[in-house]
Structure formats: structure tokens, C-alpha cells
Amino acid sequence: MSTLTLPPIACPLPYRIYPYSERLEAGTREWMDRWQLYSDEQHRQRLSKIGCGRLAALMYPSAATPEIAQIMSDYVLWAFSFDDEYCDEGLMSQKPELSIAAMQQMQRAIESPEVPAFPENRYAMALRDIRRRLDRYTTALHVSRFVNTQRGYFMVEVGKLVNPRPNLSECVLLRLCSGGGMVFPTFGHMSTLVEISQSDVEDRRLCALSEMAGMMIVWESDFFSYAKELAREPEDRQHNIVSLIRQQHGVSHAQALAQAFSLRDRTAGLYLRLRASVLSQASPEVAAYIESLDCYWRGGLEWISENPRYRYLNGVDGAAAYQGGVLTETLPDDRFGTIDIPSIAWWWHYDPARQ
């Protein structure tokens, strides 16, 4: 397959970054080595070049303290390493029964961090360290939100192991929470110590905005990683939205990419409309929560578009996986359309344009 050409990708939100991303990067590399979150030296080198500190600085530019910013950066590394070893391409993904047992241990490690129940599981121990630091620097309510969204992360990764060929609606649901898809936006308000109530968090409009922010980053990473994944992984094991569209609709790579971009643009349009509607009467806490979602989306997209993990076929350098994909501020005209995918169609129930 020839090099993919990506169309421009729009996000009309401001660029922001937390200072001292280099310090975050250095701290995360030390943390990675402490817990040995890599399968071999080659994997270690690849993880070291991802730029987890910069990604955390882009997604969480208003982190309340350096300690919290470092937690965010370290978790980013944990998620990438876990994904590499356990999900999709990882060797553990070929051993579902062992992977599921290991994930149960990891979840238990953050549910009951008082005692290291699984010291032989380095991913469980590293995640327990994250939990204990969150206990120290955030609130009990923030920590409970992390534990619950992490549980959803693991549940979906188990779903991917047992359902390698989902239909489109199932795939969208799997991708929404896989790879930390809902943990990362949850970290947004935690990083700033916003004291938003549980009743506000559970407002269906905020739930929709949170899911849309998570979904857009997932789909955007799918666009930029599509060519690399095709080169490294058999297509019949893909959960990439572009690959699913191509397989199920029998279209070309370019046509599948165009359809996937349209899904993303319509989601972005709804996000911006609903965001404006909620902000018009929002409390300071709700406004700060939405701002954290904005930063997560804008920062994550900035990092994805520039990172060698996606730009090169080997994830480091050399042959390019794609060309184009320039960031712009103007959404295309189809941003007002709906999406007829059952697992996420509920978002449009709260579309201000319908009312």
C-alpha cells in the first residue's frame, strides 16, 4: 500500500502546554525503569522516545502541582507500555486467559493499595504506585473516579480479547474506553483539583461531552496510526475505525478514511455546539471541567499529529506512514450531521440544534 494522504483535521481550540515538560519526561523515564515497564531493551528505547512528558504537558496544561503533573506523565507511559505488551500487537494478547488474570490483579492493586498483593506483576505494582500518589495529592472523590474509569478500561480490553471481529457499533464502544480512552479525560479535572460534584459529573450533557472528547482522540489516533498498523498487524485483528469501515463496507483505504473523518467531524461539531450551550449557564466548577476536556482534546491531537509513534512505520524514524494531516481551525460543512451508530447515537439527543 502506498503512503496514505490524510486530509486537514480541524480543532478550533487554543494551544496550551504545561511548562517543564522536559522534567516530566526525565521523571517518567526513571519511573519506567523503576518498575521495568518494557518487554526488552528495544521496547524500552521505543517508549523512551514517545514523549510522554510532552503529551501529559499538552493534555494537562493547568496541572495544580508538579507532583500531579508527574503522575499524569507516568500514567501516560504506563498506558502505552501496557498497550504494547497486552493489547492488539502485544504477546500477551495472544494469551487471553493470562491477560485477563493479570488485568484483574492490576485492578485489585488500585482498589486495595494498602498491601502489595501481586508483587510479581510489575504493571500492577506500577499502577498501585499511581494510586498511592493520587491519594497523597488529590481528593478521595478524584481517586474513586480514577479507580472506576480504570475498571472500565480493563473491562473493554477483555472485550477486545474475546471479540476480535466486532461490528461497527461494538467496535466504537470498545474503542471508546480502550487504551485509557476514558481515564485520560477523567484525569483532566483531577489534574487541576477541580471540586466538581458527582451529580454534576453525572449530568448527561457532561457525560456526552466527556465521551465525545475521549472518542475524538481515539479516532484521531486511528487516522494517524492506520498505515503503521496495517504494516505491522494482520488486518483481520484490527479495531481501528478506518479498518473496520473498509472491511465492512468493502471500500478503498482512501474511501474508508474519508468516511471515518466524517464521523469525527460530525462528533466535533456536536461537541462544540453542546459545549457552548452548557457553558452559557455553567457554574465555575462545570466550566473548569469542560475546559479540562478542551485541553485534553486539543493537546492530545497536537501530540498525535507530530509524534514518531504514528508518523513512521517503525514508530521511530525512516519510512513515513502518512502525509498530510495538518491541523486547522475550520470544521467542514458536514459537522451538523448525526451519526447512526447505536452505541453512541445518544449523544445527539442533547444536540442544541435539535431544540
VOGU-3710 file (C-alpha; in Angstrom, 3 decimals, decimal comma):
1> mstltlppia> 0,000/0,000/0,000  1,341/3,482/-0,874  1,748/6,225/1,733  -1,635/7,431/2,967  -2,637/11,050/2,479  -4,619/12,462/5,389  -6,938/15,463/4,897  -6,653/18,523/7,166  -8,021/17,922/10,652  -9,806/20,724/12,497
11> cplpyriypy> -9,835/21,659/16,183  -10,789/25,311/16,858  -9,472/25,347/20,431  -6,345/27,152/21,697  -2,919/25,557/22,067  -1,696/25,321/25,665  1,128/23,437/27,385  2,324/22,887/30,942  5,853/24,237/31,482  8,814/21,994/32,253
21> serleagtre> 7,755/19,055/30,082  11,439/18,042/29,933  11,402/17,493/33,697  8,282/15,382/33,370  9,973/13,338/30,653  13,062/12,680/32,773  10,964/11,711/35,771  8,848/9,325/33,716  11,897/7,569/32,275  13,189/6,981/35,802
31> wmdrwqlysd> 9,770/5,710/36,853  9,626/3,381/33,826  12,988/1,888/34,779  11,968/1,563/38,412  9,036/-0,670/37,522  10,618/-2,188/34,373  7,645/-1,341/32,196  9,039/-2,799/28,984  9,433/-6,225/27,436  13,058/-5,790/26,297
41> eqhrqrlski> 15,660/-3,109/25,608  14,264/-2,350/22,161  10,836/-1,764/23,693  12,428/0,430/26,367  14,137/2,575/23,758  10,929/2,959/21,780  8,985/4,013/24,869  11,721/6,481/25,801  11,224/8,298/22,510  7,437/8,613/22,654
51> gcgrlaalmy> 7,469/11,870/24,609  5,104/11,023/27,454  6,128/14,156/29,335  5,194/16,365/26,403  1,879/14,541/25,909  0,961/14,996/29,574  2,003/18,662/29,384  -0,273/19,171/26,364  -3,275/17,313/27,775  -2,992/18,741/31,302
61> psaatpeiaq> -1,543/22,250/30,869  -3,091/23,558/34,105  -1,941/20,809/36,475  -2,179/22,156/40,015  1,233/20,972/41,216  4,430/19,477/39,758  3,680/16,253/41,622  0,301/15,882/39,937  1,777/16,710/36,531  4,334/13,950/37,079
71> imsdyvlwaf> 1,614/11,450/37,962  -0,156/12,287/34,711  3,055/11,777/32,706  3,853/8,490/34,439  0,375/7,143/33,784  0,709/8,040/30,111  3,815/5,840/29,977  2,033/3,067/31,856  -0,821/3,079/29,347  1,454/2,975/26,303
81> sfddeycdeg> 3,578/0,192/27,739  0,537/-1,798/28,842  -0,964/-1,394/25,369  2,251/-2,620/23,751  2,523/-5,729/25,914  -1,107/-6,692/26,499  -3,265/-5,262/23,720  -3,586/-5,614/19,948  0,034/-6,304/18,932  1,345/-7,466/22,318
91> lmsqkpelsi> 2,393/-11,032/23,006  0,016/-11,238/25,958  -2,905/-10,507/23,617  -2,299/-13,985/22,214  -2,867/-15,485/25,687  -6,314/-14,229/26,707  -6,616/-16,283/29,880  -3,280/-14,998/31,229  -4,004/-11,436/30,163  -7,404/-11,374/31,848
101> aamqqmqrai> -5,957/-12,749/35,100  -3,171/-10,151/35,020  -5,641/-7,314/34,471  -7,715/-8,497/37,423  -4,581/-8,239/39,540  -3,869/-4,734/38,262  -7,378/-3,546/39,079  -7,232/-5,064/42,553  -3,911/-3,313/43,141  -5,624/0,089/42,895
111> espevpafpe> -8,790/-0,967/44,713  -6,826/-2,021/47,810  -3,392/-0,349/47,684  -2,605/-0,807/51,370  -0,794/-4,117/50,717  1,114/-5,103/47,543  -0,950/-8,215/46,837  0,725/-9,018/43,494  4,409/-8,021/43,763  5,348/-10,227/40,800
121> nryamalrdi> 3,079/-8,232/38,453  5,098/-5,144/37,579  2,154/-3,428/35,880  0,027/-3,941/38,982  2,778/-2,555/41,189  3,295/0,494/38,988  -0,445/1,183/38,888  -0,594/0,824/42,670  2,129/3,467/42,889  -0,035/5,783/40,762
131> rrrldrytta> -2,981/5,193/43,089  -0,952/5,896/46,239  0,373/9,159/44,822  -3,119/10,216/43,796  -4,194/9,537/47,383  -1,468/11,906/48,527  -2,027/14,790/46,110  -5,716/14,708/45,115  -9,010/14,007/46,901  -10,822/10,797/47,768
141> lhvsrfvntq> -13,522/11,607/45,211  -10,925/12,130/42,477  -9,270/8,827/43,339  -12,559/6,924/43,229  -13,185/8,295/39,742  -9,784/7,020/38,636  -10,417/3,549/40,078  -13,805/3,306/38,371  -12,657/4,518/34,952  -9,639/2,214/35,112
151> rgyfmvevgk> -12,008/-0,683/35,737  -13,838/0,270/32,549  -10,507/0,373/30,707  -9,726/-3,200/31,714  -13,253/-4,426/31,012  -13,032/-3,172/27,446  -9,573/-4,668/26,889  -11,033/-8,005/27,966  -13,839/-7,433/25,470  -11,300/-6,887/22,697
161> lvnprpnlse> -9,549/-10,155/23,569  -12,749/-12,178/23,297  -14,263/-10,289/20,360  -11,547/-9,787/17,710  -14,064/-9,098/14,917  -16,688/-6,681/16,282  -19,273/-4,961/14,153  -19,013/-1,197/13,778  -21,185/-0,297/16,776  -19,360/-2,781/19,005
171> cvllrlcsgg> -16,014/-1,505/17,771  -16,881/2,096/18,587  -17,866/1,094/22,114  -14,664/-0,911/22,560  -12,506/1,910/21,256  -14,183/4,495/23,465  -12,642/3,023/26,619  -9,678/1,017/25,334  -6,190/2,442/25,575  -7,241/4,576/28,542
181> gmvfptfghm> -9,831/6,310/26,377  -11,949/7,488/29,333  -9,250/7,534/32,015  -7,322/10,327/30,295  -10,216/12,828/30,071  -11,129/11,986/33,673  -7,612/12,950/34,697  -8,253/16,409/33,212  -10,258/17,838/36,102  -8,287/15,764/38,614
191> stlveisqsd> -5,053/17,381/37,447  -6,414/20,845/38,279  -8,087/19,685/41,527  -11,478/20,926/40,342  -14,023/20,069/43,042  -16,927/19,212/40,767  -19,731/17,278/42,443  -20,711/13,776/41,449  -24,190/14,976/40,487  -22,645/17,470/38,059
201> vedrrlcals> -20,283/14,864/36,629  -23,270/12,605/36,013  -25,226/15,305/34,155  -25,986/13,584/30,848  -24,693/16,550/28,864  -21,342/16,383/30,657  -21,291/12,620/30,175  -21,789/13,174/26,448  -19,049/15,814/26,298  -16,648/13,544/28,196
211> emagmmivwe> -17,321/10,614/25,895  -17,001/12,770/22,786  -13,656/14,188/23,925  -12,428/10,657/24,551  -13,814/9,359/21,269  -12,306/12,092/19,129  -8,789/11,421/20,404  -9,272/7,687/19,860  -10,456/8,199/16,287  -7,736/10,747/15,568
221> sdffsyakel> -5,079/8,314/16,735  -6,701/5,719/14,466  -6,283/8,029/11,471  -2,621/8,713/12,113  -1,749/5,104/13,053  -3,744/3,330/10,330  -0,905/2,815/7,850  1,534/1,731/10,552  -0,915/-0,792/11,968  -1,596/-2,290/8,549
231> arepedrqhn> 2,135/-2,792/8,069  2,612/-4,426/11,466  -0,602/-6,323/12,190  -2,941/-8,591/10,172  -5,986/-6,557/9,167  -8,484/-9,096/10,458  -7,397/-8,307/14,041  -7,804/-4,555/13,728  -10,085/-2,495/15,930  -9,084/0,667/14,070
241> ivslirqqhg> -12,194/2,567/12,921  -10,778/3,048/9,405  -10,035/-0,650/9,040  -13,494/-1,609/10,308  -15,199/0,680/7,792  -13,079/-0,695/4,970  -13,776/-4,318/5,871  -17,497/-3,940/6,463  -18,267/-1,611/3,550  -15,795/-3,063/1,047
251> vshaqalaqa> -14,315/0,334/0,138  -10,792/1,520/-0,589  -8,371/2,800/2,050  -8,981/6,387/0,931  -12,767/5,973/0,978  -12,707/4,370/4,419  -10,516/7,176/5,705  -12,903/9,792/4,316  -15,894/8,104/5,981  -14,030/7,875/9,290
261> fslrdrtagl> -13,071/11,553/9,109  -16,720/12,412/8,540  -17,676/10,555/11,745  -15,076/12,515/13,652  -16,066/15,882/12,176  -19,738/15,380/12,995  -18,760/14,449/16,552  -16,541/17,531/16,806  -19,394/19,724/15,590  -21,753/18,353/18,215
271> ylrlrasvls> -19,105/18,723/20,930  -18,653/22,411/20,138  -22,401/23,098/19,979  -23,171/21,296/23,235  -20,117/22,804/24,916  -21,307/26,329/24,104  -24,823/25,544/25,328  -23,672/24,167/28,687  -21,131/26,949/29,236  -23,808/29,599/28,779
281> qaspevaayi> -25,229/28,737/32,217  -22,379/26,789/33,829  -21,085/27,062/37,380  -17,345/27,763/37,740  -16,750/24,093/38,534  -18,597/22,858/35,445  -16,837/25,455/33,281  -13,463/24,312/34,618  -14,408/20,684/33,952  -15,278/21,487/30,339
291> esldcywrgg> -12,040/23,448/29,960  -10,155/20,331/31,057  -11,907/18,343/28,309  -10,966/21,028/25,781  -7,316/20,813/26,810  -7,371/17,033/26,632  -8,759/17,035/23,091  -6,590/19,845/21,735  -3,418/18,679/23,455  -3,848/15,043/22,509
301> lewisenpry> -4,442/15,910/18,867  -1,376/18,166/18,789  0,805/15,353/20,112  -0,630/12,636/17,861  -0,108/14,732/14,741  3,576/15,305/15,458  4,694/12,073/17,138  7,023/9,496/15,514  4,993/6,652/17,073  2,412/7,369/14,367
311> rylngvdgaa> 4,384/9,210/11,704  6,823/6,379/10,882  6,099/2,768/10,027  8,567/1,528/12,650  7,405/4,091/15,227  10,829/5,755/15,391  12,127/7,075/12,039  12,641/6,196/8,377  9,735/5,347/6,081  6,719/7,622/6,580
321> ayqggvltet> 3,346/6,070/7,332  1,343/9,022/6,021  1,484/12,527/4,649  -0,829/15,476/5,303  -2,958/15,617/8,456  -2,321/19,333/9,007  -4,183/20,886/11,948  -6,676/23,636/11,075  -9,376/25,587/12,910  -12,276/25,356/10,420
331> lpddrfgtid> -14,582/22,353/10,548  -16,102/21,124/7,263  -19,761/21,668/6,388  -20,920/18,190/7,435  -20,266/18,982/11,123  -24,024/19,354/11,618  -24,800/15,769/10,614  -25,743/12,979/13,024  -24,202/9,525/13,409  -26,353/6,433/13,158
341> ipsiawwwhy> -24,196/4,167/15,328  -26,315/2,710/18,154  -23,601/2,672/20,837  -23,030/6,457/20,619  -26,197/7,796/18,953  -27,478/9,009/22,337  -25,091/11,988/22,205  -27,333/13,658/19,621  -30,286/13,507/21,999  -28,647/16,543/23,666
351> dparq> -27,779/18,408/20,468  -28,851/22,080/20,915  -29,526/22,186/17,164  -32,410/19,741/17,684  -34,043/22,047/20,215
//
